[in-house]
Amino acid sequence: MIEKINRLKEEVASAVATTPEAVEELRIKYLSKKGAVSALMADFRNVPAESKKEIGQKINELKAFVTERINGFKEQLSAGCDDEAALIDLTRSSTPYPVGSRHPLSIVKDDIIRIFAGMGFTIAEGPEIEDDWHVFSSLNFPADHPARDMQDTFFISRTPVDVLLRTHTSSVQTRVMEKTQPPIRIVCPGRVYRNEAISARAHCFFHQVEGLYIDKNVSFADLKQVLLSFAKEMFGPDTKIRLRPSYFPFTEPSAEMDISCDLCGGKGCAFCKGTGWVEILGCGMVDPNVLKSCGIDPEVYSGYAFGMGVERITNLKYRVKDLRMFSENDVRFLAEFESAR
Ligand code: PHE
């Protein structure tokens, strides 16, 4: 019986039907009441009980195969006909469009925000096209002071006031301080622009998250603890931090923060240039002049600020060697990150 089933299967596999009549003929020959498959079903009654399961299964398979072949021929025929409606197969699954992934900079920016949100910071945003006051003057950069050269600026117009692309999101901090009395606890994410030659290590635009906390009795110790908690959550619980004295016009004292190099565990390697430390952000206590120029009394309030580059943090997390890859929109590169989390 098994032999007979196999023979029938081969027969059907090699059969061809190119006209509706031929297809009908095939159907009658195999699937009708007097067809070959029905005949097998009739013989099935005489199959010994112990083989019933195996043979029953084979007959079912054959029946499914024949039905599929005949439907295939029918489909081919209707595809060739000029009745448009017959060409649309509503049961076919749709084209599998690949799902997009989040940009690595968005992933890291959201991580940074999530960590600070957990410590009570809210998000503040502001314009990318700014005036001199919000980017420089209010932040204690006197006119013609060499500190302005620290951030090469794209100017849009110079009269009647300087209009420019913001070089840091500290401008958002100014805008919030002008409008709000402390306590203020914000992070300012956003894109910033600097007039730099584009290379693997520098770009004319990048992204920052800056932070500001102003209240009564805020001290440098508060700043250090918040940054330590951030570093541990971002880079792992064994991460150490160190603060090196630095200079920013808007903070006094100012510092740059390094974290222990997680590639070599602080022993020193090519990535950290043998030092065991990598720089991740700038910070300090908000200069009383800045508070004054924004209408906050420095005799009553004090605060700290910090600012970090999202590209820098992303490089440290994912070791992207060339900054330009972040803005080339190569989907093969972009698709690598969602799964890297
Ligand atoms: N605004 C600084 C920069 O863009 C970073 C910074 C912010 C430093 C706040 C200290 C305090 O380089």
Residues whose N, C-alpha, C, O or C-beta is under 5 A from the ligand:
A	BS01	LIG	T167 H168 S170 F248 T251 G282 C283 G284 A305 F306 G307
